[in-house]
Amino acid sequence: MLHIRDEALAELGEVAPIYMITAATPNTDDNIAMQVEGVFRVPNYLTGDGGPGQSFNYDSTDADALPVRNGTVDVGFVCNISVATMNGTEPAHLVQYGHGLLGSNHEIDAGNVRAMSNEHNVVHCATKWAGMAEDDIGNAAATLGDFSNFPTMADRLQQGVLNQIYLGRLMTRPGGLVDSDLFQRADLTPLIDTAHLDYDGNSQGGIMGAMLAAVSPDIERAVLGVTGINYSLLLPRSVDFDDYESIFKPAYPNDLDRVLILAATQMLWDRGEGGGYVQHLTADPYPGTPAKTVLLHVAYGDHQVTELSALIEARTIGATIHQPVAADGRWQEVEPGWGLAATSYPSTGSAIVVWDSGMAAIPFENLAPRDGDDSHEDPRRDPDVRTQKAGFLFDDTLIDVCGGEACTADHNP
């Protein structure tokens, strides 16, 4: 990852990548004044056309060989310009948004993201997580039937993070979006503040966002929503895995074999998910990469991304935790927030906040939660959560929006 990042950025320099706007759609709803779509060009380090199922391109069979560039690939992006930005006078905050499991960059159109844009003067831009986007569903299914195919996923995930880094350059560098008429006012002043770039992502966007933030030279602060690390821990505890296990289990019918396969595969997956990078996220950063400040937002009783993995991530990055973690009787652990110091507000450091919307607690067993409704999307849909995110990202300050009590969110099934 660091090799392809460093080589690609050295070639690019301090300018934006080549790009082309392909569509501009006005007035998409009450929050968004303009949606801009296009493509940008990224060095390709995968075989073939760099699509699903391709792996790193090498010119040597040496065990220590590094990926070699194989032409370029054009990658799609989408940006939303809010009504508040278009009608205001202050340039908008720039935020990269990360989509969920095997999803699309058009998750930027979710109601909570559009609301965040308009409430807090944000231009969100997104590209797909190559390797685990909607285009990769077929390859993911094939891999579950034959795990010898897994390197194609791990390699393409790293190319996907390079794509994200190039999107950050498109958003912030001369010759990029800021020079387009669509991102300028009538008096030719910019609609966007290119001096700062932040990140916000949910679910897979939170998981992969930890990796991106750790290796990005440009992102300053990141909100990782319903996040976690280590897919070998996450998958057996997620209802999202049900459909995929219907392929995995017939291919590997022995229960112990499946546990061992996920555990062994994690050594490869570490190269293409947050778990392999979080130890360099907030401290001991990679060369040429600033340390980041990170906010983890967790949904109590999440059916899709277990909060246990987020707590592991929080301890790894040295985050503090909002206390009380949950209301009396709600938290099952003897010592809520074990290993984490309490957050002292206002805070300028990294932190984790658990949001409780009243759903059932997760099981202690290595099983997916199935009781009652799912809380997975509740935090991001709550206006108080968005207010806390905005203060953290744009004012560099984490504020207590919970009045000194356990944090609660409205349930939005």
C-alpha positions in Angstrom: 0.0 0.0 0.0 2.7 2.5 1.0 4.7 1.7 -2.2 1.8 2.3 -4.6 0.8 5.4 -2.6 4.2 6.9 -2.6 5.0 6.2 -6.3 1.6 7.4 -7.5 1.8 10.7 -5.5 5.3 11.3 -6.6 4.2 11.1 -10.2 1.2 13.3 -9.5 2.9 16.1 -7.6 1.0 18.9 -5.9 -1.7 19.1 -8.6 -5.1 17.4 -9.1 -5.3 14.2 -11.2 -6.8 14.4 -14.7 -10.6 14.4 -14.5 -13.7 15.1 -16.5 -17.2 16.1 -15.3 -19.8 14.0 -16.9 -23.1 15.2 -15.3 -24.4 18.1 -13.3 -27.9 17.8 -11.9 -29.5 20.8 -10.2 -32.0 20.8 -7.3 -31.9 17.1 -6.5 -33.9 17.8 -3.3 -34.5 20.4 -0.6 -30.9 19.9 0.8 -28.9 19.6 -2.4 -28.6 22.4 -5.0 -26.3 20.5 -7.4 -25.0 17.0 -7.8 -21.8 16.7 -9.8 -20.6 13.4 -11.3 -17.4 12.6 -13.2 -14.3 10.4 -13.5 -10.7 10.9 -12.5 -7.6 9.1 -13.6 -5.5 6.9 -11.3 -2.4 4.8 -11.9 -3.4 1.1 -12.0 -1.3 -1.4 -10.1 -3.6 -4.4 -10.8 -3.5 -6.8 -13.7 -5.7 -6.4 -16.8 -8.1 -3.5 -16.6 -7.9 -3.3 -12.8 -11.5 -4.6 -12.4 -13.0 -7.1 -10.0 -11.0 -10.3 -9.8 -7.7 -8.7 -10.8 -4.7 -8.9 -8.5 -1.5 -6.9 -8.1 0.7 -6.6 -11.2 4.3 -7.8 -10.8 7.2 -8.0 -13.1 9.1 -10.4 -10.8 8.3 -13.6 -9.0 10.6 -12.7 -6.1 8.9 -12.9 -2.8 9.7 -9.3 -2.0 8.6 -7.9 -5.3 6.4 -4.8 -5.2 3.5 -4.1 -7.5 4.3 -2.4 -10.8 2.2 0.1 -12.6 0.0 -1.2 -15.4 -1.4 1.9 -17.2 -4.2 3.9 -15.7 -7.8 3.4 -14.7 -10.7 6.0 -14.8 -12.6 6.0 -11.6 -16.1 7.5 -11.0 -16.9 10.1 -8.4 -19.9 12.1 -7.2 -20.1 15.3 -5.2 -23.2 17.0 -3.6 -23.3 20.8 -3.2 -25.8 21.8 -0.6 -28.4 24.6 -0.8 -26.7 26.2 2.2 -23.4 26.2 0.4 -24.9 27.6 -2.8 -26.8 30.4 -1.0 -24.2 31.3 1.5 -21.0 33.3 1.4 -18.5 31.0 3.3 -16.7 28.3 1.4 -17.9 24.8 2.2 -16.0 22.2 4.3 -14.7 19.4 2.2 -15.5 15.9 3.4 -14.8 12.5 1.7 -17.6 10.1 2.4 -17.2 6.3 2.6 -20.0 3.9 1.7 -21.2 0.7 3.3 -20.8 -3.0 2.5 -20.5 -3.8 -1.2 -22.2 -0.5 -1.9 -21.9 2.5 -4.1 -20.6 6.1 -4.0 -24.2 7.1 -4.5 -24.8 6.4 -0.8 -23.8 10.0 -0.6 -27.5 10.5 -1.5 -28.7 9.0 1.8 -31.0 11.4 3.7 -28.6 11.7 6.7 -25.6 12.7 4.4 -27.7 15.2 2.5 -28.9 16.7 5.8 -25.4 16.9 7.1 -24.3 18.7 3.9 -27.1 21.3 4.3 -27.0 21.7 8.0 -23.3 22.3 8.3 -22.2 23.8 4.9 -20.4 20.6 3.6 -19.6 19.4 0.2 -19.4 15.7 0.3 -17.6 13.7 -2.4 -17.3 10.0 -2.8 -15.9 7.2 -5.0 -16.5 3.5 -4.7 -14.4 1.3 -2.4 -12.8 -0.8 -5.2 -12.5 -4.3 -3.9 -15.7 -4.2 -1.8 -18.1 -2.2 -3.8 -21.2 -3.2 -5.8 -19.0 -4.1 -8.7 -17.2 -6.6 -6.6 -20.2 -8.7 -5.4 -19.5 -11.4 -8.0 -15.9 -11.8 -7.1 -16.7 -11.8 -3.4 -19.2 -14.6 -4.0 -16.6 -16.5 -6.0 -14.1 -16.1 -3.2 -16.4 -17.5 -0.6 -16.6 -20.6 -2.7 -12.8 -20.8 -3.1 -10.7 -18.8 -0.7 -7.6 -19.3 -2.8 -9.1 -16.4 -4.8 -8.9 -14.1 -1.8 -5.7 -12.2 -2.8 -7.7 -10.6 -5.6 -9.9 -8.9 -3.0 -7.0 -7.8 -0.7 -5.1 -6.4 -3.6 -8.0 -4.5 -5.2 -8.9 -3.0 -1.8 -5.4 -1.4 -1.7 -5.9 0.0 -5.2 -9.3 1.2 -4.0 -7.6 3.2 -1.2 -5.2 4.7 -3.7 -8.3 5.8 -5.7 -9.6 7.4 -2.5 -6.3 9.3 -2.0 -6.5 10.6 -5.6 -10.0 11.7 -5.0 -8.7 13.7 -2.0 -6.2 15.4 -4.4 -9.0 16.1 -6.9 -10.9 17.8 -4.1 -8.0 19.9 -2.7 -5.4 20.6 -5.3 -5.0 23.2 -8.1 -6.4 22.1 -11.4 -9.1 20.1 -9.6 -12.7 20.8 -8.6 -11.9 24.2 -7.3 -11.1 25.4 -10.9 -14.4 24.1 -12.3 -17.2 26.7 -12.8 -19.5 24.3 -10.9 -17.5 24.9 -7.7 -17.3 28.7 -8.1 -19.7 31.5 -7.3 -20.7 34.1 -9.9 -17.9 36.4 -8.7 -15.4 33.5 -9.3 -14.8 33.0 -5.6 -14.6 29.3 -4.7 -17.5 27.4 -3.2 -15.1 25.0 -1.4 -12.4 25.5 1.2 -9.5 23.5 -0.2 -7.2 24.1 2.7 -8.8 21.3 4.8 -10.0 17.8 4.0 -11.8 15.6 6.4 -13.4 12.1 6.2 -16.8 10.6 7.3 -17.9 7.1 6.6 -20.3 4.5 8.0 -20.2 0.7 8.4 -17.7 -0.5 5.7 -17.0 3.2 5.3 -16.0 3.3 8.9 -13.9 0.1 8.7 -12.1 1.1 5.5 -12.0 4.7 6.6 -9.5 3.8 9.3 -7.1 2.5 6.7 -7.6 5.5 4.4 -7.1 8.0 7.2 -3.9 6.2 8.3 -2.3 6.3 4.9 -3.8 9.6 3.5 -1.3 12.5 3.6 -4.3 15.0 3.2 -7.1 13.9 5.6 -6.9 15.8 8.9 -9.8 14.4 11.0 -12.0 11.4 10.5 -15.4 10.3 11.8 -15.7 6.5 11.7 -19.4 5.6 12.1 -20.5 2.1 13.3 -16.9 1.0 12.7 -14.6 -1.8 13.8 -11.6 -3.7 12.8 -10.7 -7.3 11.9 -13.2 -8.8 9.5 -12.6 -12.3 10.9 -14.1 -11.0 14.2 -16.8 -8.9 12.4 -18.3 -11.4 10.0 -19.5 -14.2 12.3 -21.2 -11.5 14.5 -23.0 -9.8 11.6 -26.4 -10.5 10.1 -25.0 -9.2 6.8 -22.9 -12.4 6.6 -26.0 -14.6 6.4 -26.4 -14.4 2.6 -22.7 -14.9 2.0 -22.4 -17.8 4.4 -25.0 -19.6 2.2 -22.1 -19.8 -0.3 -19.3 -20.2 2.2 -20.8 -23.1 4.2 -21.5 -25.5 1.3 -18.0 -25.0 0.0 -16.4 -25.6 3.4 -19.0 -27.6 5.4 -16.8 -28.3 8.4 -17.4 -25.6 11.1 -13.9 -25.6 12.4 -12.5 -25.2 8.8 -14.5 -22.1 8.3 -13.3 -20.6 11.6 -9.7 -21.4 10.6 -10.1 -20.0 7.1 -11.4 -16.7 8.3 -8.6 -16.5 10.9 -5.9 -17.3 8.4 -7.3 -15.0 5.7 -7.1 -12.1 8.2 -3.3 -12.1 7.6 -4.0 -11.1 4.0 -7.1 -8.9 4.8 -4.9 -6.9 7.2 -3.3 -5.4 4.1 -6.7 -4.2 2.9 -8.7 -3.1 5.9 -8.4 -0.9 8.9 -7.1 -3.6 11.3 -3.7 -3.6 9.6 -3.2 0.2 9.8 -4.9 1.5 13.0 -1.6 1.3 15.0 -0.4 4.1 12.8 -3.6 6.1 12.8 -3.3 8.5 15.7 0.3 7.9 16.8 3.6 6.6 15.1 2.3 7.7 11.7 3.7 6.4 8.5 6.6 8.5 6.9 5.3 11.6 5.3 1.8 11.1 6.8 0.4 13.2 9.7 -1.2 11.5 12.7 -4.9 11.9 12.7 -7.6 12.7 15.2 -10.5 10.3 15.0 -14.1 10.0 16.4 -15.7 6.6 16.6 -19.5 6.5 16.7 -21.0 3.2 17.8 -24.5 1.9 17.8 -25.5 0.0 20.9 -27.0 -3.4 19.8 -25.7 -3.1 16.2 -26.7 -6.2 14.2 -24.2 -5.5 11.4 -21.0 -4.3 13.0 -20.4 -5.4 16.5 -19.4 -2.7 19.0 -16.8 -5.1 20.4 -14.7 -4.5 17.4 -15.0 -0.7 17.8 -13.9 -1.0 21.4 -10.8 -2.9 20.3 -10.1 -0.2 17.7 -10.6 2.5 20.4 -8.1 0.9 22.7 -5.6 0.5 19.9 -5.7 4.2 18.9 -5.7 5.5 22.5 -9.2 7.0 22.3 -11.1 8.2 25.3 -14.7 7.1 25.9 -17.8 9.1 26.7 -19.0 8.3 30.2 -21.5 7.0 31.2 -21.1 4.6 28.3 -24.8 3.6 28.7 -27.6 4.1 31.1 -27.6 1.9 34.3 -28.5 -1.7 33.5 -27.9 -1.3 29.8 -24.2 -2.3 29.5 -23.4 -5.9 30.1 -19.7 -5.6 30.8 -18.7 -5.4 34.5 -16.5 -2.3 33.7 -18.0 -0.3 30.8 -15.3 1.1 28.6 -12.6 -1.1 30.1 -9.1 0.1 29.2 -10.3 3.6 28.1 -10.0 6.8 30.0 -13.2 9.0 30.3 -13.5 11.8 27.8 -13.1 15.3 29.4 -15.2 17.8 27.4 -14.5 19.8 25.4 -11.9 17.5 23.9 -9.4 17.9 21.1 -8.3 14.3 21.1 -9.6 11.0 19.6 -12.7 9.5 21.3 -15.4 6.9 21.1 -19.1 7.5 21.8 -21.7 4.8 22.2 -25.2 5.8 21.0 -28.1 3.9 22.5 -31.5 3.8 20.7 -33.0 1.3 23.0 -32.3 -1.9 21.0 -31.5 -5.3 22.6 -27.9 -6.0 23.7 -25.6 -8.1 21.5 -24.9 -11.7 22.6 -21.6 -12.5 24.2 -21.3 -15.6 22.1 -19.7 -15.4 18.7 -23.1 -15.0 17.0 -24.9 -12.2 15.2 -27.5 -10.3 17.1 -31.1 -11.1 16.0 -33.4 -9.9 18.8 -35.6 -6.9 17.9 -34.8 -4.1 15.5 -31.3 -3.1 14.3 -29.7 0.1 15.6 -27.0 0.2 12.8 -28.2 3.3 11.1 -29.6 5.2 14.1 -26.6 7.3 15.2 -26.0 8.9 11.8 -29.7 9.8 11.4 -29.9 11.7 14.7 -29.4 15.5 14.4 -27.4 15.6 17.7 -24.9 13.1 16.3 -24.5 15.3 13.2 -23.9 18.3 15.4 -21.2 16.5 17.3 -19.6 15.4 14.1 -19.6 18.9 12.7 -17.9 20.3 15.8 -15.3 17.6 15.8 -14.5 17.9 12.1 -14.8 21.7 11.5 -14.1 23.3 14.9 -11.5 20.7 16.0 -13.4 20.2 19.2 -15.5 17.3 20.5 -18.4 18.6 22.5 -20.8 16.7 24.8 -24.2 16.8 23.2 -25.7 14.4 25.7 -25.8 16.7 28.8 -23.5 14.6 30.9 -25.7 11.6 30.6 -25.4 8.4 28.5 -25.8 9.3 24.8 -29.1 8.3 23.2 -30.3 8.4 19.6 -33.7 8.2 18.1 -34.6 4.8 16.5 -35.3 5.1 12.8 -36.3 1.7 11.5 
